[in-house]
Amino acid sequence: MENVISHSPAQTEAAGRRLGRQLRRGDFVALTGGLGMGKTQFIRGLARGLGYAGAVTSPTFTLVHEYPGPVPVY
């Protein structure tokens, strides 16, 4: 496991993008954290890293978001 310390939304998104490029079908990533912790920025980067180019919205108030692509994100 790698620890990443982010100092900006852009760094958080970049960390998500790096992880997204490494994920393969069947991998599982769980996010936890309070409001304003950067979950949306991270998921936006992760989805971009997996090839998804559409809108990414906050995971906080929704049970499931689906972002289709070569490796779907739920």
Secondary structure, DSSP 8 states (H G I E B T S, - for coil): ------SSHHHHHHHHHHHHHH--TT--------TTSSHHHHHHHHHHHTT--S----STT-S---B-SSS-B-
